[in-house]
């Protein structure tokens, strides 16, 4: 009875997460380490993106409240400064910088209305593209983990099963005690692949939707503000 109990304890230790890693083949160990690193890196990107998107949406709300409060755009520009926070504020500042540079009395007198309006729109477009590109940093990694991690885990699974069959061939013993470690390693690699991939895919889809919504919001503001400045040029 004591021998059976010791074997049972040994089996429990061997089939623990740490035990599976220690007794795994070097290839399976590398697969496990890669998936763990990918999962940790993915979660760091996910946490950072959650904070960033919440912050950007809050800044956009604050800017829209200030912009549509009726305060003059020159005073808003002076209050924000040259390097404000938030995508929408930066787009506004880029437009105002071009407005003050080209929308002067000299520009109006020379009849360059269309040229000024085009430069303002181009400045807003460049600013928006630059800010959205910065916000999309890390999204490619999430997409890659979501698509590649299951196959990396599957590779570890196949390798672990191959080791199990080799153990059977060498020992000529088909008992569960012989094949269990290799199968457990294989399943462990598969599980890690899914653990890394599922959050990455969900986060990527969610963040893409939120970024598209924010980009659409900023684009709508850009169109309205461009129309407002063009109207002032025509009236000036």
C-alpha positions in Angstrom: 0.0 0.0 0.0 2.8 2.4 0.8 4.4 1.7 -2.5 1.2 2.5 -4.4 0.8 5.7 -2.3 4.3 6.8 -3.2 3.8 6.1 -6.8 0.6 8.1 -6.7 2.3 11.1 -5.1 5.1 10.9 -7.7 2.6 10.8 -10.5 0.8 13.9 -9.0 4.1 15.8 -8.8 5.1 14.8 -12.4 1.7 15.9 -13.8 1.8 19.3 -12.1 2.3 22.4 -14.2 5.9 22.8 -12.9 6.6 19.1 -13.2 5.4 19.0 -16.8 7.7 21.9 -17.7 10.8 20.3 -15.9 10.4 16.9 -17.6 9.4 18.3 -21.0 11.7 17.9 -24.0 13.8 21.0 -24.8 11.7 21.8 -27.9 8.5 21.7 -25.8 10.1 23.8 -23.2 11.0 26.4 -25.8 7.4 26.3 -27.1 6.0 26.8 -23.5 8.4 29.7 -22.8 7.6 31.4 -26.1 3.8 31.2 -25.4 4.2 32.4 -21.8 6.3 35.4 -23.0 3.8 36.1 -25.8 0.9 36.0 -23.3 2.6 38.4 -20.9 3.5 40.8 -23.6 -0.1 40.6 -25.0 -1.5 41.4 -21.6 0.8 44.4 -21.2 -0.4 45.7 -24.5 -4.0 45.1 -23.6 -3.7 46.9 -20.3 -1.9 49.8 -22.0 -4.5 50.1 -24.7 -7.4 50.0 -22.3 -5.9 53.0 -20.4 -5.0 54.8 -23.6 -8.4 54.5 -25.2 -10.3 55.5 -22.1 -8.0 58.5 -21.7 -8.4 59.5 -25.4 -12.2 59.3 -25.2 -12.3 61.4 -22.0 -10.0 64.0 -23.6 -12.2 64.1 -26.7 -15.3 64.6 -24.5 -13.6 67.5 -22.7 -12.4 69.1 -25.9 -15.9 68.9 -27.6 -17.5 70.5 -24.5 -15.0 73.3 -24.6 -15.2 73.7 -28.4 -18.9 73.9 -28.6 -19.3 76.1 -25.5 -19.2 79.2 -27.7 -15.7 80.3 -26.8 -13.7 81.8 -29.6 -11.4 79.4 -31.4 -8.4 81.7 -30.9 -8.8 81.6 -27.2 -9.3 77.8 -27.3 -6.1 77.5 -29.3 -4.1 79.7 -26.9 -5.4 77.8 -23.9 -4.5 74.4 -25.4 -1.0 75.4 -26.5 1.1 73.9 -29.2 1.3 70.4 -27.8 -2.0 69.4 -26.3 -3.1 66.0 -25.2 -5.7 64.1 -27.1 -6.2 63.2 -30.8 -9.0 65.7 -31.4 -7.1 68.6 -29.7 -4.0 67.9 -31.7 -6.0 67.9 -35.0 -7.6 71.2 -33.9 -4.2 72.7 -33.1 -2.8 71.6 -36.4 -5.7 73.3 -38.2 -5.4 76.5 -36.2 -1.6 76.6 -36.8 -2.2 76.6 -40.5 -5.1 79.0 -40.2 -3.0 81.6 -38.4 -0.2 81.0 -40.8 -2.2 81.2 -44.1 -5.6 82.6 -43.1 -4.2 86.1 -42.6 -5.4 89.3 -44.1 -2.7 89.1 -46.7 -4.0 85.6 -47.7 -7.5 86.8 -48.0 -6.5 89.8 -50.0 -4.6 87.7 -52.5 -7.6 85.5 -53.1 -6.0 82.2 -52.0 -9.2 80.9 -50.2 -9.1 77.5 -51.8 -5.4 77.0 -51.2 -5.7 77.9 -47.5 -8.7 75.6 -47.0 -6.8 72.8 -48.7 -3.7 73.3 -46.5 -5.9 73.3 -43.4 -7.6 70.0 -44.4 -4.3 68.5 -45.3 -2.8 69.5 -41.9 -5.7 68.0 -40.0 -5.4 64.8 -42.1 -1.7 64.5 -41.4 -2.2 65.1 -37.7 -5.0 62.6 -37.4 -3.1 59.9 -39.3 0.0 60.4 -37.1 -2.0 60.2 -33.9 -3.9 57.1 -35.0 -0.7 55.4 -36.1 0.7 56.0 -32.6 -2.4 54.6 -31.0 -2.3 51.4 -33.2 1.2 50.6 -31.9 1.1 47.0 -30.6 -2.0 46.0 -32.5 0.0 44.0 -35.0 1.5 42.0 -32.2 -1.9 41.1 -30.8 -3.1 40.1 -34.3 0.0 37.9 -34.7 -0.4 36.2 -31.4 -4.0 35.6 -32.0 -3.3 33.9 -35.3 0.0 32.2 -34.6 -0.1 31.1 -30.9 -2.6 28.2 -31.5 -0.3 26.7 -34.2 2.7 27.1 -32.0 0.8 25.2 -29.2 -0.2 22.6 -31.8 3.4 22.1 -32.7 4.2 21.5 -29.1 1.3 19.1 -29.0 2.6 17.1 -32.0 6.1 17.0 -30.6 4.9 15.8 -27.2 2.8 13.0 -28.8 5.8 12.0 -30.9 7.8 11.6 -27.6 5.0 9.5 -26.1 5.1 7.1 -29.0 8.9 6.9 -28.8 8.6 6.1 -25.1 6.2 3.3 -25.9 8.5 1.9 -28.6 11.6 2.0 -26.3 9.9 0.5 -23.2 7.5 -1.7 -25.1 5.0 -0.8 -22.5 1.6 0.7 -23.4 0.5 1.5 -19.8 -0.8 4.9 -19.0 2.2 5.6 -16.7 4.5 5.6 -19.8 2.5 7.7 -22.2 0.8 10.1 -19.7 3.7 12.5 -19.2 4.2 13.1 -23.0 0.4 13.5 -23.6 0.2 15.9 -20.6 3.0 18.0 -22.1 1.2 18.0 -25.4 -2.1 19.1 -23.9 -0.3 21.7 -21.7 1.3 23.3 -24.9 -2.1 23.3 -26.6 -3.7 25.0 -23.5 -1.0 27.7 -23.4 -1.5 28.4 -27.1 -5.2 29.0 -26.5 -4.5 31.0 -23.3 -2.3 33.3 -25.3 -4.4 33.5 -28.5 -8.0 34.0 -27.1 -7.4 37.2 -25.2 -5.3 38.6 -28.0 -8.0 38.0 -30.6 -10.8 39.4 -28.4 -8.7 42.5 -27.4 -7.7 43.1 -31.1 -11.3 43.1 -32.3 -12.4 45.3 -29.4 -9.6 47.8 -29.7 -10.0 48.0 -33.5 -13.7 48.8 -33.1 -13.0 51.5 -30.5 -10.2 53.0 -32.6 -12.5 53.1 -35.7 -15.1 54.8 -33.6 -12.7 57.4 -32.3 -11.3 58.0 -35.8 -14.8 58.5 -37.1 -15.5 60.9 -34.3 -12.3 62.9 -35.1 -13.0 62.8 -38.8 -16.5 64.3 -38.3 -15.1 67.1 -36.2 -12.4 67.8 -38.8 -15.1 68.1 -41.5 -17.2 70.4 -39.4 -14.2 72.6 -38.3 -13.0 72.8 -41.9 -16.4 74.0 -43.0 -16.4 76.5 -40.3 -13.0 77.9 -41.3 -13.9 78.0 -44.9 -17.0 79.9 -44.1 -15.0 82.5 -42.2 -12.6 82.8 -45.1 -15.5 83.4 -47.5 -17.0 86.0 -45.2 -13.6 87.7 -44.5 
